[in-house]
Amino acid sequence: MSSSVGRNSLIMATGTAASRVTGQLRTILLAAAIGTTGLAANAYQAGSMIPQSVFTLVSGGIFNAVLVPQIVRTLKEKDAQERLNRLITLAIGILLAMTVVMAAASPLLARLYVGSDDHQMIALTTSFTLWCMPQVFFYGLYTVLGQILAAKDHFLTYAWSSTGANIISCTGFVAFILLFSKANEQPLEFWTADKIALTAGTWTLGVAFQALILFLPLARIGFKYKPSFGLGGFGLRSMGPVALGSLGVVVTSEICGIILTRIATSAPQRAHELTGASLFSVAGNATYQNAYTLFILPYSLIAVSVSTAMFPKISRSIAAANLDEARHDLVSALNNVGLLIIFFAAAMVVFPEPIIRALLPSVSMDETMLISYALIALSVGIPLGSAFLLIQRTFYAFEDGLHPFLSAVMQYGFTSIFMIIGMMVLPPEHWVLGIACSVTLGGLLALPLTLMMLRRKFEGNLGGREITRTYAKAIVAALASGVVVWLIKRPVVALLGADIRPVGGHMSWWSALAICVVLTIVLAVVYVAVLWVVHTPELISAYHSILARLHKTPASEDVAVTAQPEKSRRYVNQS
């Protein structure tokens, strides 16, 4: 990757890291305020997910597939300021209309996502949804303004504004905890407007800050927005097929997401009806979302940063018919992302319990075990999700909306079928685990077919051997390091005063943190050692780059830049 992509990826990675740290703090406070099981936890997760799903429908059909290529083209025109004003005005109009319509439809959406006839659950989910629905507008505005900054290589505020959003939301949860303590077992009557405002309302306020703050860096680079109307001159009509294909991707994902949410949300109630199990002892939607929150951390930090920084460059290369340059950037991104992502996958598979306790200290050990099963199943698929994201963005750079749609139909179709089968054959206590396994299996079956479609875009040469070789070496290194850590895990846990058992286990936050540090160091040493022994080019290149910088000599242009990362969806890998 070029130095500009590497620099921008680093900015995105550090910004995303800060966002994920504060986002994790927000998740901790959320769990401390309303728990990870029960009425409030499941209702909040569904209510906050619905606006994100609605926005993803809009962004998938219009913004990601159409807007970024149009921004890149518009900036080359003499009347770029006027054209951008019209693009922003168009986007704002669409977002306002969508937000108003979806807010009015909140009760229907709540019933659609909640797979239960529980009137209390539906009522509380509707309330949370209404307070969160303005996020549709502000997420869209953030995307539009952020992509203008990205196209002009100004990533700093774009990358860091979400950190401010998380801090504002954390403030609301802290106030809630100080005023009302933990409310996971409170009845519906407890949830009055002021309490919902402190949880969902402050989150919406944070998202508003995240979007509006981007006007400042735009002003600094000389862009001042003035409403301007008109659609001519953009070539939007020619982008229609791309938008339709991209919209199809998201619609397919949303159908899968609705199935997932309904199954996960109904699991505790169904288990209670069949076996008398406590609603707080069965994994539900909140359990899955907490597992997904941890699972998505490395994906967001690495894959999303790379794709965000890489997409404008690949778009320019493809627009100039420079397939060799585009192929080089894509292969480099896939390989470097894969090496890092597979390491994180190994960690989450081998020692999920201390990771959960370290990152979610407010959850109990019983809740930790429920989350860990889903996290293990999801983590196996982290490399698949990262590859899908990079491949999807490359298709859009070709202005191709059909093949991402076909890929999504396969991925989400397989996932939905597996989830429904799991619900039919598994007891409700295991439905969430079945969902996590289905997500991974769906991606595993669809990825090879998607790569075959992308290969045709590059005239039959995608660099498949190089990609396969790198991923094979990373998997071997992950297996070797995973076995070593698995063998020492139990003694290390016991030595540090913890006990990992489904019943009667215990682990303090300090113990969890210490266990994570020790096991991560061992995992990293063995992982890197195996990669070195099998002569992994990306590792060797990075090593020589570090030596060159230490000796203050220019590094090779071919040095691989690792570490890069969208805010992903909260149920199935997609962007």
N, C-alpha and C positions, 0 to 999 in steps of 0.2 A: 504494500500500500504506500501511497505517496506520503511525504512529510505533512502536507496539509490535512489529509485524511487522518493521519496518526495524531496530529495536534488536536484537531477537532474532536476526534474520538476520545482523546484523553480528557478534554474539557467536559464532554458529555459523560464520560465515565465517572469523573470526580463529582460532577453535579448530581448524577444519578446515585452515586454512593451516598452523598449527603442526604439526598431525598429518601433513599431506602433506609438509612439510619433513623432519620426522623419519622419516616413512615412506619418503621418497626416500633419505635416508641409510641406512635399513635395506636398501633395494633395492641401493644401491651396495655395501654391505658383503656382501650376499648374493651379488652378482655377483663380488666379490673373493674370496669364500670358495669358491663352487662353480661359478662361471662362468655363461654363458648358453647354452651348448650342451653336449651330452654326457649320459652316464648320470645323474649326480647332479643336474644342473640340471633335467632333464626330470622325474626322479622326485620331486624336492622340490616342483616346481610342481604336479604332479598330486596328490601327497600332501597338500599344504597346501590345495589347492582343494576336495578332497572334503568335509572338514568344513564349509567355507563353503557348499557346495552343499546339504548335508544341512540345515544351519540355515536356509537360505533357503527350503527346502521347508516347514519348520515356521513360520517367520515369515510367509511368504507366505500360508499357509492359516489361521493363527490370529492372529498378533500384529498385523501391519500392517492387516489387513482388519477385525479384530474388536476388538483390544485398545484401540487409540487411541480409537475412538468410545465404547467402554464406560468408559474412564477419564474422558473429558470428561463423560459423563453421571453417573458415580458421584460425582465431586467436587461435584455439585450436591445430593446427597442428605445427609440429616442423619446417617446412619450411614456416611459416606464411609470412615472409618478401617477399620471392619470389612469393608466391601465390598472395599476395596483389598487388605486382608490375604488375603481369599479368592481374589481374582484372582491375586495373586502366588503363593500356595500352589499354585493350579491350574497356573500356568505352570511353576513349579519341578518339579512332579510330571511334567508332560509332557516337560520338557527332560531330566530325569534318565533317564526311561525311554528316550527317543530316543537319548541319548548311549550308554547301555549296549548297546542293540540294535545301533546302528551301529558301535560299537567291535568287537563280536563279528563283524560282517559286513565288517570292513575288508579281508580278503583278497579277498572277492568284489567289493567296490567297486573295489579296485585293478585287478583284471582287467577290470572293466567300463570303466574310464576309460583304461586303457593299451591302445592299439590295436596290440598287438604280442604275439608269443609269446615274447619275450625274458624268460627266467625271472629274470635278474638285475634287469631293470627292474621286474618285478612284485614281487619280493622287497623291493627298496629302497623302492618306492612304498608297499608295505604297512607297512613300518616307520615311514616318515614319517607316514602316515595315522594309525596308532595313537597316536603322540605328539601329533598335532594334534587328535584327535577330541574331547578334553574342551572344546575351544573351542566346540563346539555348545552346551553348557550355559551357558558364560559369555557368549557372544554373546547368547543368549536372555535371560539375566538382565539384561545391559546394556540390551537393548531395552526390557524391561518397566520397569525402574527409571528409565531415561532418559525414557520417554514420560510417566511420572508427573511428573517434574520439568518436562518441556516443557509439560504441561497446566497446571501451576501457574506457568508463565512463569519458571522457574529453569533457565537454559540453560548457565551457566558451566562447572560441573564436567562436565556431560554432554558439552559441546563439546570440553573439553580432556583428558578422561581417556585418550583414545586416544593422545595424545602420550606419556603415561607408558608405555603398552603398547609403543610403538615404541622408546622408550629402553631398556626392559628387553630387548627382542629384539636391539637393536643391541649391547648389552653381551655377549650370547651370541655374536654373530658376531665381535666384536672378539676375544674370548677364543679362539674357534676359529682365527682367522687367526694370532694370536700363537703358538698351540700347534702348528698343523698347516700353516700357509700355505695357498696355493690348492690345492683338491683336485678340480678339475674333471675331471682325467683319472685319478683314482684308481680301482682296481678295487672290486668289491663287498666284498671282504674288509676293505677299509680302514674301511668304515662300521660301526663297533662302536657299542654303546649310548651310550657317553659322547659320541661325536661327533654322533650324532643328537640327543642331549639338548641339546647346545650350540646346535644350529640350530633344530630343531622344538620341543624342550622349552621353551626360553626364550621362544619366541613364544607358546606356550600359557600360560606364566606371566604374560606381559605382558597377554594377553587377560583372565586372571583378575583382575589388578589393575584393568584398565579397568572391569570390572563391579562389583567389591566396593567400590571407592572411592566409588561413588554412594550408598552407605548413609549417608555423612557428610552431604552436603547435605540428604538426606531427613530426617535427625535434626534438622538445624538449622531446618527449616521445620515441625517438630513431628510428623513421621510416624515412628513406630517400628514396625517389622515384627514381628508375632507370627503364627506359623502358625495358619491357620484354614481349616476345610474346609466345603465346601458350594457348590452351583452355582445355587441359587435366587435369583431377583430381579434377574438381569442381563439377561434377554431374549436369552440366548445362542441359544436355539432359533430366534428370528427372524433371528439373524445367520448361521444355518447356510448359506443360499444364498450369502451374501457370502463366507464362509470357503471354501466349495467352489469358487466362481468364482476366488477369489484363489489357492487351491491349484492350480487348473487352470493359471493363469498360470505359476506357478513350475514345475510339472511339465513344461509345454511348453518352458519355458526350459532346464530341466535336460536334457531329451532333446536339444535343440539343442546344449547345452554338452558333452554326452557325445560327440556326433558330432564336434564341433569338436576336443575334446581327443584323441580317438582318431586323427583325421586328422593333427593337428599333431604328436603324439607319434611316430607311425609314419613321418613324412616322412624323417628322416635315415637310418633303417635301410633304408627302401625305396630311397632314392637310392643308398645304398651297394651294395645288391644289384644294381641295374640298371646303374649306371655306374661303381662302384668309388669314388665320391666319399667323402671323409672325413666321418665322423660329426660332426666339429666345424666343417664348412664349409657345412652345410645348415641352413636355418632350421627349427626344431622348436617344440615347445610352449613352451619357455623363451623363445625369441625372441619368440613371439607375446605371452606374458605380460608381457615387458618393454616391448614396444610398447604394450600395453594399460595398463600402469602409468602411462606418460607421457600417453597419450591421456585417461585418466580424471582426471588432475589438475584441469583446469579444470571438468570436469563435477562433480566432488566439491566443489570449492571454491565453485562458484556455484549450480548447479542443486539439489544436495542440500541446501545450507543454506537456500535459498528454500523448497523443498518441506517441509522439516522445520518451519520457522517458520510457514509459511503454512497447513499442513494443519489444525491445531486451529481457526484462525480461520475458514477456509472451512467446516469441519464445523459450527461454531456458526451461521454465516450460513445454511447450507442447512437446518439443523435448525429455524431460525426462519422458514423459507420466504422468506428475503431473497435472491432470485436476483440482483438487481441488484448488491448488495454482493459476492456471491460471484463474479459475472462480472467485476466491476471488478478484484478482487484477482487473479483468474486471468489476465486479459488483461495487467495490469500486470506480473505475474511472467513471463509468456511473453515479453513485449517486452523487458523489461530483461535477463532472462537471455539472450535471443537476441542482443542487441547485444554483450554481453561474450563469449559463447561463440563467435560467428562470428569475432570478432577473433582469439581463440586458435586457432581452426581454421585461419585464414589463415596464422598464424605457423608452425604445425606442418606445413602443406602446403608452404610456400615454403622454409623453412630447417630441415628436421628434423635434419640431421646435426649442426650445432653444438648444437642443443637436447639431443640424445642424449648427445653428448660432455660437455656441461656438467652434465647431471643424472645421467649414468652414467659417471663418469670411469674406472672400473675396466674397462670393456669395450674391446676392441681396435677398430681402425678397420674391420677386416673385419666384426666383429660389429655395429658401428655401421651399416654399409651394409645388412646383413640386417634389422636392426630398422627402419631408416628406410622401407623399402618398405611394410611393414605399417602403420607409423605414419601415413604419408601417406593410405593407403586408409581407415584408421579415422577420421582427423581430419575427413574430409569429412562424416562422419556425426555429429559431436559435437552440432550443433544438433538433430538428429533425436532422439537419446537424451535430451537435456534436456527436449524437448517431451513425449516419451513419459512421463517421470517425473512431470511436473506434471499431465498429463492423467490418468494412472493414479490418482494421489492424489485428484484431483477426483472421479473415479468412485466411489472408496471413501467419500468424504465423502457421496455420495448413497446409501451402503449398497448399491451396485450392484457385484456381483461378476461378472455375466455379460458385460458389454461389455468390461472389461479382459481377460477370458479370450478373447473373440473377437478382440480386438486382438492378443493374444499369439500366438494360433494363426496369424494372418496373418503377423505379423512373424517369428516363429521358424520358421514353416513355409517362408516364402520363403527365409530365410537357410539353412535346412538343405538345401533343394533346390539352391540355388546352390552350397553347399559340396560336395555330392556330385557335381554336374556338374563343378565345378572339379577335383576329385580325379580324375575320369574323363578329362578332356581336357588337363590340365596335367601337366608332369613334376613329380616329387616335390619338386624344388628350389623350385618356385613354389606349392606347396600352401598355405603360410602366407599368402602374398600373396592367393591366391584366397579364403582364409577371411576376411581383412580386408575385401576387396571385397564378399563375400557379406553380411557384417554390415551394411555401409552400404546396399547395395541392398535388403536385407530391410526395413530401417527406412524407406527412401524410398518403397517401394511401400505399406507398411502405414499410414503416418502420415495421408494424406488420408482414408482410410476410417475411421480412428479418430476424426478430427476430426468427421466427419459423424455418427458415433454420439453424440459428446459434445454436439454442437449440439442434438440433440433434447432433451437434459436441460435446456437453457436456453431451451426453448420456441422453438427456431428462431433464436435470436439469441445467437451466441457472440462477437460482435465480430470476425468474420472479416476484414472489410475493414481494420480497424485493425491486426490482427496481420499480414496479408499485406503491407500498406504498409510497416510497420516492418522486416519481414524482407527485403523487396525492397530497401529502402534500405541495409540492412546488407550484403547480398550485393554490391550495386554498390560499396559502399565497400571491401569485402574484395577484390573483383577489382581495383579500381584500385590499392589499396595493395599488393596482392600482386604486380602487374605491376611496379610501381616497385621493390620490394625484389628481385624476381627479376633485374631488369636490373643492379642494383648489387651483387648477392650475390657474384659471382665476383671482381670487383675488390677488394671488401672482404676476402674470404677470402684472396686473394693478398697484399694489403697487410699483413694481420696474421699472415703467415707460415704459412698452412695450405694444404692441398691436398685438395680433395674429389674423389677418384676411386675407383671400385670396386676398382681394383688399384693399389697403390703410394701411396695417399693417406696423409696424416698430419695430425694436429691435436692440439695440446696442450690441456690443460684451460684454461689461461689464454687461449689463442687462441679456444677455443670460447666461453668466457664473454664475451670482448670482442666477438666476432662477434655473439653473441646480443644484447648490449646495443645495439650500433650498429643492427643490423637491426630490433630491436624498437622503438627510438625512431623510426626512419623509418616503419615500418609504422604505429605509433600516430598519428604526426602526420598522415600522409596519410589514414588511416582516419577520424579525428575530423574532419579538414577536409572530407572528402566528406560525412560525415553532417551537418555544419553547413550546407554549401551546399545540400543537398537538404531542409533544414528538418525534421530529425528531432525530433519533440516531446519524446521522453525526454531527449535531449541538451540541448535548450534549457531544459527544466525543471530538469535537474540544474545547468546553468550559473547560472540565476537563483537556485537554492537556495544555491549556494556564495556568490554575491554577497550574498544576504540574510544569511547567517551571518557573512560578513566584516564587514558593516555592523551586525551584532548586531540584526537585525530578524527577526521571526518568518517562517519559510519557509512557503511555500504548502503547504496540506494535500495538494495533488496532486503534490508533488514526487516524482519517481520514485526509489526506492531501488534502486541497482544492487548487485550483488555478493552473491550468496548461494549455499549448497550444500545419500548414504548410502553409506555405504560400499558401493560398487557391486560388482557381481559382477566377476569377473576374466576374463570372456570375452565376454559379449554384454551390451549396455546393458539393464539391467533393475533394478528395485528392489523 
